[in-house]
Amino acid sequence: MNNQPVLSAEGQMVSKALQQAVANALDKKWRLGQYAVISVDNQPVIIEGEALKAMAGKALNVTKQQEKSLNNGT
């Protein structure tokens, strides 16, 4: 069962834009050799190197898949 709220079309666009911005920021940080700090179980965790690359790649793929599904109307 999915506990996520159902978003309006405008809400889906906003969510997609925010996810794309985060994906781009993670990718940029990886390319510049920087690190990112994220929260895991309310604790700060530093992500860098290959882990940051993988996280950025996954985030970019998710946003591309969402874009395809929105364009296909599914």
Secondary structure as a PSIPRED ss2 file (coil, helix, strand):
# PSIPRED VFORMAT (PSIPRED V4.0)

   1 M C   1.000  0.000  0.000
   2 N C   1.000  0.000  0.000
   3 N C   1.000  0.000  0.000
   4 Q C   1.000  0.000  0.000
   5 P C   1.000  0.000  0.000
   6 V C   1.000  0.000  0.000
   7 L C   1.000  0.000  0.000
   8 S C   1.000  0.000  0.000
   9 A H   0.000  1.000  0.000
  10 E H   0.000  1.000  0.000
  11 G H   0.000  1.000  0.000
  12 Q H   0.000  1.000  0.000
  13 M H   0.000  1.000  0.000
  14 V H   0.000  1.000  0.000
  15 S H   0.000  1.000  0.000
  16 K H   0.000  1.000  0.000
  17 A H   0.000  1.000  0.000
  18 L H   0.000  1.000  0.000
  19 Q H   0.000  1.000  0.000
  20 Q H   0.000  1.000  0.000
  21 A H   0.000  1.000  0.000
  22 V H   0.000  1.000  0.000
  23 A H   0.000  1.000  0.000
  24 N H   0.000  1.000  0.000
  25 A H   0.000  1.000  0.000
  26 L H   0.000  1.000  0.000
  27 D H   0.000  1.000  0.000
  28 K H   0.000  1.000  0.000
  29 K H   0.000  1.000  0.000
  30 W H   0.000  1.000  0.000
  31 R H   0.000  1.000  0.000
  32 L C   1.000  0.000  0.000
  33 G C   1.000  0.000  0.000
  34 Q C   1.000  0.000  0.000
  35 Y C   1.000  0.000  0.000
  36 A E   0.000  0.000  1.000
  37 V E   0.000  0.000  1.000
  38 I E   0.000  0.000  1.000
  39 S E   0.000  0.000  1.000
  40 V E   0.000  0.000  1.000
  41 D C   1.000  0.000  0.000
  42 N C   1.000  0.000  0.000
  43 Q E   0.000  0.000  1.000
  44 P E   0.000  0.000  1.000
  45 V E   0.000  0.000  1.000
  46 I E   0.000  0.000  1.000
  47 I E   0.000  0.000  1.000
  48 E C   1.000  0.000  0.000
  49 G H   0.000  1.000  0.000
  50 E H   0.000  1.000  0.000
  51 A H   0.000  1.000  0.000
  52 L H   0.000  1.000  0.000
  53 K H   0.000  1.000  0.000
  54 A H   0.000  1.000  0.000
  55 M H   0.000  1.000  0.000
  56 A H   0.000  1.000  0.000
  57 G H   0.000  1.000  0.000
  58 K H   0.000  1.000  0.000
  59 A H   0.000  1.000  0.000
  60 L H   0.000  1.000  0.000
  61 N H   0.000  1.000  0.000
  62 V H   0.000  1.000  0.000
  63 T H   0.000  1.000  0.000
  64 K H   0.000  1.000  0.000
  65 Q H   0.000  1.000  0.000
  66 Q H   0.000  1.000  0.000
  67 E H   0.000  1.000  0.000
  68 K H   0.000  1.000  0.000
  69 S H   0.000  1.000  0.000
  70 L H   0.000  1.000  0.000
  71 N H   0.000  1.000  0.000
  72 N H   0.000  1.000  0.000
  73 G C   1.000  0.000  0.000
  74 T C   1.000  0.000  0.000
